Amino acid sequence: MQLKVSTISDNLSFIIKKKLGTEVHKSEPIQPLLKQENNIADRHGVAPKYTFDMTDSLQQRAQKRQRLALLRKQQNIESIMALALEYCPQTSAEQEPDPDWVERFISLAEDSSNKKMQKLWAKIMMGETTKPGTFSYKSLLTLKQMTQKEASSLQLCSSLSARSPIDNGSLILLGYYKKPSLFSFLRLQNKSHLNLSKAGLNFPDILTLIDIDIIYGQEIESAELKFGDEYKLNFKNSELSLKAKTSGLVLNYYKLTQTGNELTQLSNTNINNQFKHQLESIFAKDFELNWQ
């Protein structure tokens, strides 16, 4: 049995029919609705070679497209709300989300037809219903404009980020160095780095996360850690304690923005195994690592 191969024009015709509610045909030019405008188009060689099914009037076709758009939006938001109900924990609710926030949420989420993105919207609705104020309007706008590729970068970010009680926010650890003393001027040049690309987060992904306001663009340093100081990192399903074996240690990291802190809550991904292995091998020289 020979399978029919769809052409690009076939696919586009399908999209037009699905979105506009009418078929398009390749045919002889027909008399335009506005003769003068069409004559100008003819002279400049931009007259369309395809025409839409004229069974219905232009106004009827426009109304049909609007009805189809409303139906798609209704179907999308119903799917999202049904998922949100599935995600809701069986606990008592102390208060309801702000009505204006709910209206904004619906207006932004109803255009999302992608199943993976609908799951993210549903988790936001569940999170805001559980604890109002968890997700800002800016985070909703960021998710609205997010592409599938950007969503994948966000997922990677979630598997590498941890919350730091000391720095009051989430971060992606990059490495550390020891401040040079009077007897070790060259030590600063030998920083210990984690290779994020080995954990799946390549440089283009980092640029993407910066561009969509998930992480800040500059590396940040922690306060100096002295001998015996502990620095705790709370990953999604584990906690790491870094205890300094010597003084003068400084951590480097990317800090997540408020939007990044909010949207990374949508993922329950465990810490990336490759990233965890690097932490254990690179930091063991100057830190005692304790996982819980």
Steps between C-alpha positions, in 0.01 A plus 500: 500500500650831390473786751401843377764763573363839600658806346564827681209657314277211612594566861442873463162439336406280796601775746295756305193277501542424872560859607285694253225245451507510120685328219745663261530411133743567220292646223471769235496854638151613594351847497621675816278662756699821466594530132733797538711338774523177305617679185785651702587151628498367142735774378748422780479125445357415842152384399419177690501178298279329756144594590276402787172314469247772416190303598469723806542877494810670642304601810373146551852361467627753754224407743577132451868558577405687817274215610775245438749713697258527793438125494876430505552739790214343692634153439851606608396666825268211592787254448731715714249539783423126499872426534532757777229319696691173463816665638325658802600356839219388729557770760288785633521833318561809713415758232411536133719641222452863407211527245703732276786249498260223396366712212853575381591134529206393283569764235861382468457125544205451263722530191718205602416184302826314561448222756835550672441874536147435627648293781717796604200733496304248707777482760501879524124504557532230766791681668320834510182339633700322770696811597384830345788727403729215395508600133527858380340644188851538355552123528170443319615727216835319482330161470257638241790607274709190568580266212542123531880541476496758777281273712760222455772739620284583803469127573880463491536800726264340752712183516813703587365775722476493878360735758747668733370617840808723531452685171118493526430358157584230248829467318705281266837425654793557261804426718719664761843648563720573798599860564876545462695545817837663550665169409275389211452776246439261210222296659230736365585397146421136581127521547306178531221498241197280443439415135131576446508379139582148621179521702305601189491878548702640210602862451210571257262374769657740750456789256137395454440497876653846528295627205167383647589638844544171684858561619708815538767554234799540733667249727459573871733419788406388847638650817835356602470167680731439793615167642200306630238722332210316338321596179172317444332439166145365480447314173155372401522165684825524693705735712876557476717644773843636398729534802821692440823314582699822484442875507475744212266295279261685268221339295405612147148462368226626272215645702141448388271799458163522674342363183754217497432419864129479430507302175757243612247396766297343218750216465561221752807378313767337717850642496684419179719191562794631299484831685487318835803289404698814411406663830627203694829467309595868464389638838640211708846659505398799712156406632333225698185401310199365684186397306165460672 
